[in-house]
Amino acid sequence: MGEIETLKQELARLKSEKAAFQTQSKLLENFLAIAGSAEKERMLPAILQTTLDLSAELTDAEKGSLFLLADNGVVTDSILTRTEATPGERTRLIGSVLDKGLAGWVRRNLKVGLISDTKDDDRWLDLPDQPYTVRSALAVPILRGGNLLGILTLLHAQPGHFKEDTAELMQMTAVQIGNALENVRLYAKLDKSYRFLEQAKAKIEAYSKALDAEMEKGKKIQKDFLPRKIPSLPGWEIAFYFHPARQVSGDFYDAFKLPGGLLGLVIADVCDKGVGSALYMALFRSLVRVFSGQISLSGLSFYDINKDVPKTTPDRQSVIALQAISLTNDYIAEEHGQEGMFATLFFGVLNPENGTIAYVNGGHEPLHIINPAGKKESLATTGPAIGMMANTKYRVNKIQMDPGDILIGYTDGVTEALSPGSQLYTKDRFLSLIDQPASSASELIERIEADLSIHVGNAPQFDDITMIAVHREPGNG
């Protein structure tokens, strides 16, 4: 007799386990079906409803409710027996049953709550205007790792409907339900994160497009700061090369006519890269032009300011170069010194009649004069970079360009250009290239550009590349 009873108990246990795993399998099937559909945001409510329906099917329950709880005990999702309740009513009903009802008892004790007859058990709370009859109730905690994930409550109108074996079955089934609900909750969080990332990605892409559009505008504006047309001088050729590393650049070149038939020549490299250096590039360029006398403000030019310097003074052009650079340096250092922005800058004033160039080299790479025999002279620095310290003194030097001479200037983006193997182009390679005879300014720049292209190959460009060349043509003298 004992063996038969044991076998019956084992058979009952196996049936319960089978029912529990069948419930888990159906929940998993439902989960996979929804996960593969376009209604992923409805996943959690759908799984909760499926869980409640399967539990009711196992126990022949008539009605039921299911609460899903966060770690702090707050109900995050729910299915109520009174499905037509308004949001306000739902909140009040949940609060009541978790405070004084059977679900609240289960939450506090983490045990199965079995009520054979609600008339005889004070754990049952009759709700106001309850539209259904409840005489038998079963509430099961859904646990995972000691944490309460939810509370499942099943109801029936007849007393004694739920028995101990039903409670044991649902307690075993609750373990499988807990596994399924935890997976669903984690998937919902992951899916929500993915959707958030997609939204963030879309916003970033939209912002990136808007930023690119603004940068293109900045590129166009900056391009307008560069000479639209190189001044044409009889017997002289002027050529430039400009290739920014980014959409906007800190390098700039300039060539502009000055009073008295003179010509201003500039090549410069503002520190740093990107938008900040591009803004300062515009400022440096404008200040040099204004202070050199290329632009008149309200009819007053820099020549008028220096009217005490006689027009016949041989060094008048030297005065222009000196004052323009000194005033630009002082303005940048005093007004924007806290930003730490400066520029290496060469400013030369060419007299095309006699070929003299008065110049200031503020910390820039030396410019070189070459002739058919090779390198003739270097125009080294005559003072520090522009904008570093107010009241800096800049020495003005003067050189003579003879017929056939070419003046070549560049920024460090040339000599520091990297190959795919990260080798520098180097000054030695640059100097060996310009030491070879060139027939024109444009031919010399094209030669350098071609050799630079071979060196760089498909390596990314890290710095702006700018060159200027001025050729006093043979027979001009």
PyMOL commands that set and color helices and strands:
alter all, ss='L'
color gray80, all
select helices_A, chain A and resi 2-35+40-59+87-100+102-109+118-120+164-225+259-261+275-292+302-305+316-339+412-415+427-434+441-456
alter helices_A, ss='H'
color red, helices_A
select strands_A, chain A and resi 63-69+75-79+113-115+136-144+147-156+236-243+251-258+262-270+343-351+356-362+367-371+374-379+397-400+406-410+465-472
alter strands_A, ss='S'
color yellow, strands_A
deselect
rebuild
show_as cartoon
